[in-house]
Amino acid sequence: MYLCNVDKNRKYRKIAFFKDYFQTFFEKQSKKVKAKIVWTFDLVEDMPRVPETYLKHIENSDGLYEIRVQHGREIFRIFCFFDEGQLVVLINGFQKKTQKTPKKEIELALKIKAEYESEK
């Protein structure tokens, strides 16, 4: 399943999914949250340089990033990484309820990233 429309003439990045990790998270969200996630994906694909407000590298990680989505008071994070330059591979997402990103969420994302790399 691909959520964002791709116009190859104006996209700087392409978003792809690995297995069903992200889709499982996405399907549980409300219609408004889903719309905000898709809007954020379009922004990540369309902007030559994405502000850290929307895409940020996770410190002390091996190439792990988080796509940052805020809807009202709700905050969501979707882990991803780059493969072959401009391909953003989504792995898992969660609703953020604490100031710091939970270590178990980062560990899960790194495990999924390693799974992707071993299957490539």
C-alpha positions in Angstrom: 0.0 0.0 0.0 1.4 3.4 -1.0 -0.2 6.5 0.6 1.4 9.4 -1.2 1.0 10.3 -4.8 4.3 10.4 -6.6 5.0 12.9 -9.3 8.6 11.9 -10.2 9.2 15.4 -11.7 8.8 17.2 -8.4 9.6 14.8 -5.7 12.9 14.9 -3.8 12.3 11.7 -1.9 10.1 8.6 -2.3 8.5 7.0 0.7 8.3 3.2 0.8 7.1 0.7 3.4 8.9 -2.3 4.8 6.5 -5.2 5.5 3.4 -4.2 7.4 5.0 -2.6 10.4 3.9 1.0 9.5 0.5 0.0 8.1 -0.5 -1.8 11.3 0.2 1.5 13.2 -1.5 3.7 10.6 -4.7 1.6 10.4 -5.3 2.2 14.2 -5.3 6.0 13.8 -8.3 8.3 13.5 -9.2 9.8 10.1 -7.8 13.2 11.1 -4.5 11.7 12.3 -4.2 9.7 9.1 -4.7 12.8 7.1 -2.0 14.7 9.0 0.4 11.7 8.6 -0.2 11.7 4.8 0.2 15.5 4.7 3.6 15.2 6.5 4.7 12.4 4.1 3.9 14.7 1.2 6.0 17.4 2.8 9.0 15.0 3.3 8.7 14.0 -0.3 8.3 17.4 -1.8 10.7 19.7 0.1 14.4 19.8 -1.0 15.4 20.3 2.7 12.9 19.1 5.3 12.9 21.1 8.6 13.7 19.1 11.8 10.2 19.9 12.9 9.1 17.1 10.5 12.2 14.9 10.0 15.0 14.5 12.5 18.0 12.2 12.9 17.9 10.1 16.1 21.1 10.8 18.0 23.5 8.0 18.6 21.7 5.7 16.1 22.9 4.1 12.9 21.1 6.2 10.4 17.7 6.1 12.1 15.3 9.1 11.6 11.9 10.0 12.9 9.1 11.6 10.9 7.4 13.9 13.4 3.7 14.4 13.3 1.6 16.5 15.6 -2.2 16.7 15.6 -3.5 19.0 18.3 -2.0 17.8 21.5 -1.2 14.3 20.1 2.4 13.6 19.0 3.3 10.7 16.8 6.7 9.5 15.6 7.3 7.3 12.6 10.8 5.8 12.4 12.5 5.6 9.0 15.9 5.5 7.3 17.3 6.3 3.9 18.2 3.6 1.4 19.9 4.4 -1.9 19.8 8.1 -1.2 16.3 9.4 -1.7 14.2 6.4 -0.7 12.8 6.9 2.8 11.8 3.5 4.2 9.2 3.6 6.9 9.4 1.0 9.6 7.3 1.5 12.7 5.3 4.3 14.4 4.0 5.1 17.9 2.2 7.8 19.8 4.7 9.8 21.9 3.5 10.4 25.5 6.8 11.3 27.2 9.4 14.0 26.6 12.1 11.5 25.5 11.6 8.9 22.8 11.2 5.6 24.7 14.3 3.4 24.4 12.2 0.3 23.6 10.7 2.1 20.5 14.2 2.9 19.2 15.4 -0.6 19.9 12.4 -2.0 17.9 13.1 0.4 15.0 16.8 -0.6 14.9 15.8 -4.3 14.9 13.4 -3.8 12.0 16.1 -1.8 10.1 18.5 -4.7 10.6 15.9 -7.1 9.3 15.4 -4.9 6.2 19.2 -4.8 5.6 19.6 -8.5 6.0 16.7 -9.2 3.5 17.9 -6.7 0.9 
